[in-house]
Amino acid sequence: ALGEAGININGLSGPSTVDDLLVGHLLVNDPDVARTALEAAGVRVVRVQDVLVADIEDRPGALADLYEKGGFLSVAFAYMTTAGQIVIGMDHPDQLVDARTHLGLV
């Protein structure tokens, strides 16, 4: 359904089982079109969530350095993209804004 709608998956977390539901996160180029395509295919989309996407070095300690510099307090999930970037979802949107500011991504 996503391919037919012209949606590229740039990153993927999951799926995993939570309370007998299959859940995951897709990083896509157009969330609104992706949601429409998935729902038309019978996939329940619980929410569209803003995330932080940042370059990260491939070296020991790079993730710890990024977390420290970004001031991350409450990370809900993190995973890598197909381009080697890190995707970080946070529980509170205001923390996401603060982290982007600390990392110079605004």
N, CA and C atoms as a LAMMPS dump frame, in Angstrom:
ITEM: TIMESTEP
0
ITEM: NUMBER OF ATOMS
318
ITEM: BOX BOUNDS ff ff ff
-5.0000000000000000e+02 5.0000000000000000e+02
-5.0000000000000000e+02 5.0000000000000000e+02
-5.0000000000000000e+02 5.0000000000000000e+02
ITEM: ATOMS id mol type element x y z
1 1 1 N 0.827 -1.2 0
2 1 2 C 0 0 0
3 1 3 C 0.871 1.265 0
4 2 1 N 1.953 1.245 0.779
5 2 2 C 2.814 2.426 0.837
6 2 3 C 3.553 2.641 -0.481
7 3 1 N 4.084 1.576 -1.051
8 3 2 C 4.787 1.684 -2.323
9 3 3 C 3.884 2.199 -3.428
10 4 1 N 2.671 1.699 -3.465
11 4 2 C 1.714 2.151 -4.48
12 4 3 C 1.353 3.623 -4.305
13 5 1 N 1.428 4.124 -3.074
14 5 2 C 1.132 5.536 -2.793
15 5 3 C 2.358 6.423 -2.963
16 6 1 N 3.497 5.831 -3.363
17 6 2 C 4.716 6.609 -3.554
18 6 3 C 5.442 6.947 -2.274
19 7 1 N 5.179 6.192 -1.224
20 7 2 C 5.793 6.444 0.076
21 7 3 C 7.026 5.58 0.257
22 8 1 N 8.142 6.215 0.591
23 8 2 C 9.375 5.499 0.886
24 8 3 C 9.514 5.349 2.397
25 9 1 N 9.901 4.166 2.841
26 9 2 C 10.168 3.947 4.262
27 9 3 C 11.646 4.239 4.494
28 10 1 N 11.929 5.313 5.227
29 10 2 C 13.3 5.727 5.506
30 10 3 C 13.858 5.105 6.771
31 11 1 N 12.981 4.606 7.632
32 11 2 C 13.386 3.961 8.865
33 11 3 C 12.221 3.174 9.421
34 12 1 N 12.531 2.179 10.242
35 12 2 C 11.491 1.288 10.751
36 12 3 C 11.892 0.755 12.117
37 13 1 N 10.964 0.822 13.053
38 13 2 C 11.147 0.219 14.362
39 13 3 C 10.009 -0.765 14.578
40 14 1 N 10.344 -1.972 14.944
41 14 2 C 9.315 -2.974 15.192
42 14 3 C 9.107 -3.835 13.965
43 15 1 N 8.036 -4.513 13.89
44 15 2 C 6.94 -4.472 14.84
45 15 3 C 7.23 -5.311 16.087
46 16 1 N 6.563 -4.941 17.153
47 16 2 C 6.626 -5.716 18.382
48 16 3 C 5.205 -5.844 18.917
49 17 1 N 5.005 -6.755 19.839
50 17 2 C 3.676 -6.995 20.38
51 17 3 C 3.507 -6.268 21.712
52 18 1 N 2.436 -5.478 21.802
53 18 2 C 2.085 -4.766 23.025
54 18 3 C 0.597 -5 23.262
55 19 1 N 0.267 -5.631 24.384
56 19 2 C -1.137 -5.912 24.71
57 19 3 C -1.871 -6.585 23.544
58 20 1 N -1.266 -7.599 22.968
59 20 2 C -1.836 -8.36 21.857
60 20 3 C -2.013 -7.549 20.575
61 21 1 N -1.372 -6.389 20.48
62 21 2 C -1.39 -5.593 19.261
63 21 3 C 0.008 -5.555 18.679
64 22 1 N 0.111 -5.546 17.367
65 22 2 C 1.385 -5.397 16.688
66 22 3 C 1.626 -3.905 16.505
67 23 1 N 2.708 -3.373 17.065
68 23 2 C 2.988 -1.944 16.972
69 23 3 C 4.382 -1.714 16.402
70 24 1 N 4.555 -0.553 15.809
71 24 2 C 5.848 -0.185 15.264
72 24 3 C 5.827 1.281 14.875
73 25 1 N 6.956 1.769 14.409
74 25 2 C 7.068 3.152 13.955
75 25 3 C 7.715 3.149 12.585
76 26 1 N 7.125 3.883 11.658
77 26 2 C 7.675 4.043 10.314
78 26 3 C 8.099 5.488 10.134
79 27 1 N 9.306 5.7 9.644
80 27 2 C 9.759 7.035 9.265
81 27 3 C 9.554 7.135 7.763
82 28 1 N 8.661 8.026 7.352
83 28 2 C 8.295 8.127 5.937
84 28 3 C 8.424 9.556 5.44
85 29 1 N 8.459 9.694 4.11
86 29 2 C 8.639 11.009 3.507
87 29 3 C 7.366 11.855 3.535
88 30 1 N 6.188 11.249 3.665
89 30 2 C 4.939 12.001 3.723
90 30 3 C 3.962 11.297 4.672
91 31 1 N 3.966 11.665 5.955
92 31 2 C 3.137 10.975 6.941
93 31 3 C 1.64 10.985 6.635
94 32 1 N 1.12 12.089 6.109
95 32 2 C -0.311 12.166 5.838
96 32 3 C -0.736 11.193 4.742
97 33 1 N 0.024 11.132 3.667
98 33 2 C -0.277 10.201 2.583
99 33 3 C -0.088 8.766 3.071
100 34 1 N 0.945 8.53 3.877
101 34 2 C 1.188 7.188 4.415
102 34 3 C 0.021 6.742 5.28
103 35 1 N -0.454 7.619 6.131
104 35 2 C -1.589 7.278 6.999
105 35 3 C -2.82 6.918 6.158
106 36 1 N -3.119 7.72 5.157
107 36 2 C -4.267 7.464 4.293
108 36 3 C -4.128 6.119 3.592
109 37 1 N -2.937 5.829 3.064
110 37 2 C -2.71 4.565 2.351
111 37 3 C -2.832 3.369 3.286
112 38 1 N -2.252 3.475 4.48
113 38 2 C -2.315 2.37 5.432
114 38 3 C -3.742 2.118 5.906
115 39 1 N -4.448 3.186 6.218
116 39 2 C -5.832 3.017 6.68
117 39 3 C -6.72 2.445 5.583
118 40 1 N -6.486 2.853 4.327
119 40 2 C -7.251 2.301 3.206
120 40 3 C -6.975 0.811 3.032
121 41 1 N -5.781 0.371 3.452
122 41 2 C -5.408 -1.045 3.367
123 41 3 C -5.838 -1.827 4.603
124 42 1 N -6.511 -1.154 5.53
125 42 2 C -7.01 -1.833 6.723
126 42 3 C -6.066 -1.836 7.904
127 43 1 N -4.997 -1.052 7.842
128 43 2 C -4.04 -0.961 8.942
129 43 3 C -4.463 0.199 9.843
130 44 1 N -4.594 -0.076 11.12
131 44 2 C -4.96 0.967 12.086
132 44 3 C -3.735 1.804 12.429
133 45 1 N -3.811 3.087 12.178
134 45 2 C -2.735 4.015 12.531
135 45 3 C -3.159 4.703 13.82
136 46 1 N -2.413 4.472 14.894
137 46 2 C -2.777 5.015 16.198
138 46 3 C -2.477 6.504 16.27
139 47 1 N -1.308 6.903 15.772
140 47 2 C -0.955 8.327 15.782
141 47 3 C 0.204 8.575 14.832
142 48 1 N 0.316 9.829 14.453
143 48 2 C 1.474 10.318 13.707
144 48 3 C 2.275 11.122 14.711
145 49 1 N 3.561 10.811 14.842
146 49 2 C 4.383 11.424 15.889
147 49 3 C 5.603 12.097 15.287
148 50 1 N 5.852 13.314 15.722
149 50 2 C 7.053 14.033 15.328
150 50 3 C 8.247 13.401 16.045
151 51 1 N 9.347 13.243 15.344
152 51 2 C 10.555 12.645 15.915
153 51 3 C 11.763 13.499 15.576
154 52 1 N 12.845 13.243 16.261
155 52 2 C 14.119 13.882 15.957
156 52 3 C 14.91 12.928 15.087
157 53 1 N 15.449 13.43 13.986
158 53 2 C 16.311 12.641 13.114
159 53 3 C 17.647 13.372 13.055
160 54 1 N 18.719 12.695 13.43
161 54 2 C 20.023 13.344 13.502
162 54 3 C 21.117 12.431 12.956
163 55 1 N 22.14 13.056 12.401
164 55 2 C 23.33 12.305 12.006
165 55 3 C 24.028 11.825 13.264
166 56 1 N 24.643 10.666 13.17
167 56 2 C 25.378 10.123 14.308
168 56 3 C 26.627 9.429 13.783
169 57 1 N 27.719 9.637 14.468
170 57 2 C 28.977 9.001 14.065
171 57 3 C 28.947 7.51 14.368
172 58 1 N 29.67 6.749 13.579
173 58 2 C 29.804 5.31 13.801
174 58 3 C 31.069 5.078 14.63
175 59 1 N 30.924 5.256 15.955
176 59 2 C 32.061 5.078 16.865
177 59 3 C 31.535 4.791 18.263
178 60 1 N 32.322 4.132 19.081
179 60 2 C 31.901 3.887 20.46
180 60 3 C 31.646 5.201 21.201
181 61 1 N 30.544 5.261 21.916
182 61 2 C 30.209 6.438 22.716
183 61 3 C 29.437 7.515 21.972
184 62 1 N 29.218 7.344 20.668
185 62 2 C 28.539 8.385 19.891
186 62 3 C 27.105 8.602 20.362
187 63 1 N 26.402 7.528 20.687
188 63 2 C 25.028 7.667 21.15
189 63 3 C 24.981 8.363 22.511
190 64 1 N 25.877 7.992 23.4
191 64 2 C 25.925 8.643 24.718
192 64 3 C 26.224 10.133 24.566
193 65 1 N 27.146 10.48 23.671
194 65 2 C 27.469 11.884 23.437
195 65 3 C 26.263 12.642 22.901
196 66 1 N 25.535 12.037 21.971
197 66 2 C 24.354 12.664 21.396
198 66 3 C 23.272 12.872 22.458
199 67 1 N 23.036 11.854 23.278
200 67 2 C 22.034 11.965 24.342
201 67 3 C 22.411 13.072 25.321
202 68 1 N 23.694 13.149 25.677
203 68 2 C 24.138 14.168 26.626
204 68 3 C 23.99 15.563 26.027
205 69 1 N 24.444 15.742 24.796
206 69 2 C 24.363 17.049 24.149
207 69 3 C 22.915 17.462 23.922
208 70 1 N 22.052 16.499 23.587
209 70 2 C 20.66 16.798 23.318
210 70 3 C 19.822 16.994 24.558
211 71 1 N 20.349 16.617 25.701
212 71 2 C 19.596 16.771 26.936
213 71 3 C 18.364 15.882 26.998
214 72 1 N 18.47 14.688 26.422
215 72 2 C 17.317 13.794 26.373
216 72 3 C 16.92 13.343 27.769
217 73 1 N 15.63 13.492 28.078
218 73 2 C 15.126 13.121 29.39
219 73 3 C 14.258 11.867 29.348
220 74 1 N 13.424 11.77 28.345
221 74 2 C 12.449 10.693 28.318
222 74 3 C 12.307 10.153 26.898
223 75 1 N 13.189 9.264 26.517
224 75 2 C 13.17 8.682 25.176
225 75 3 C 12.173 7.526 25.152
226 76 1 N 11.209 7.597 24.23
227 76 2 C 10.214 6.533 24.087
228 76 3 C 10.75 5.411 23.202
229 77 1 N 11.501 5.785 22.147
230 77 2 C 12.1 4.792 21.262
231 77 3 C 13.216 5.441 20.465
232 78 1 N 14.109 4.615 19.968
233 78 2 C 15.193 5.078 19.111
234 78 3 C 15.571 3.947 18.169
235 79 1 N 15.913 4.31 16.94
236 79 2 C 16.361 3.327 15.958
237 79 3 C 17.126 4.04 14.851
238 80 1 N 17.742 3.292 13.983
239 80 2 C 18.542 3.844 12.895
240 80 3 C 17.739 3.867 11.593
241 81 1 N 18.024 4.847 10.741
242 81 2 C 17.388 4.928 9.431
243 81 3 C 18.188 4.133 8.411
244 82 1 N 17.647 4.046 7.22
245 82 2 C 18.356 3.371 6.135
246 82 3 C 19.595 4.167 5.708
247 83 1 N 19.659 5.447 6.09
248 83 2 C 20.803 6.299 5.754
249 83 3 C 21.791 6.421 6.909
250 84 1 N 21.612 5.629 7.976
251 84 2 C 22.544 5.654 9.097
252 84 3 C 22.338 6.8 10.066
253 85 1 N 21.166 7.411 10.059
254 85 2 C 20.852 8.452 11.032
255 85 3 C 20.108 7.813 12.195
256 86 1 N 20.057 8.536 13.297
257 86 2 C 19.303 8.041 14.446
258 86 3 C 17.956 8.754 14.499
259 87 1 N 16.933 7.988 14.811
260 87 2 C 15.574 8.513 14.987
261 87 3 C 15.252 8.376 16.468
262 88 1 N 14.81 9.472 17.084
263 88 2 C 14.482 9.45 18.504
264 88 3 C 13.078 9.996 18.691
265 89 1 N 12.231 9.174 19.291
266 89 2 C 10.875 9.587 19.652
267 89 3 C 10.839 9.844 21.146
268 90 1 N 10.209 10.933 21.514
269 90 2 C 10.168 11.31 22.923
270 90 3 C 8.729 11.337 23.417
271 91 1 N 8.559 11.147 24.722
272 91 2 C 7.238 11.123 25.325
273 91 3 C 6.568 12.493 25.34
274 92 1 N 7.355 13.55 25.379
275 92 2 C 6.802 14.896 25.512
276 92 3 C 7.325 15.79 24.387
277 93 1 N 6.428 16.382 23.581
278 93 2 C 6.844 17.221 22.459
279 93 3 C 7.757 18.376 22.842
280 94 1 N 7.57 18.968 24.023
281 94 2 C 8.426 20.082 24.435
282 94 3 C 9.872 19.624 24.609
283 95 1 N 10.081 18.387 25.032
284 95 2 C 11.439 17.858 25.155
285 95 3 C 12.074 17.682 23.781
286 96 1 N 11.269 17.356 22.775
287 96 2 C 11.765 17.209 21.413
288 96 3 C 12.269 18.553 20.893
289 97 1 N 11.521 19.609 21.147
290 97 2 C 11.924 20.952 20.732
291 97 3 C 13.226 21.342 21.428
292 98 1 N 13.314 21.085 22.732
293 98 2 C 14.535 21.398 23.484
294 98 3 C 15.734 20.623 22.936
295 99 1 N 15.551 19.342 22.655
296 99 2 C 16.642 18.511 22.143
297 99 3 C 17.114 19.028 20.789
298 100 1 N 16.183 19.396 19.908
299 100 2 C 16.568 19.944 18.598
300 100 3 C 17.385 21.222 18.775
301 101 1 N 16.979 22.064 19.713
302 101 2 C 17.694 23.298 19.981
303 101 3 C 19.108 23.002 20.472
304 102 1 N 19.248 22.104 21.438
305 102 2 C 20.563 21.752 21.986
306 102 3 C 21.485 21.172 20.908
307 103 1 N 20.91 20.463 19.946
308 103 2 C 21.71 19.836 18.893
309 103 3 C 21.899 20.743 17.679
310 104 1 N 21.303 21.934 17.712
311 104 2 C 21.434 22.86 16.595
312 104 3 C 20.668 22.416 15.362
313 105 1 N 19.54 21.734 15.569
314 105 2 C 18.752 21.21 14.451
315 105 3 C 17.521 22.068 14.146
316 106 1 N 17.463 23.273 14.702
317 106 2 C 16.309 24.144 14.451
318 106 3 C 16.691 25.287 13.545
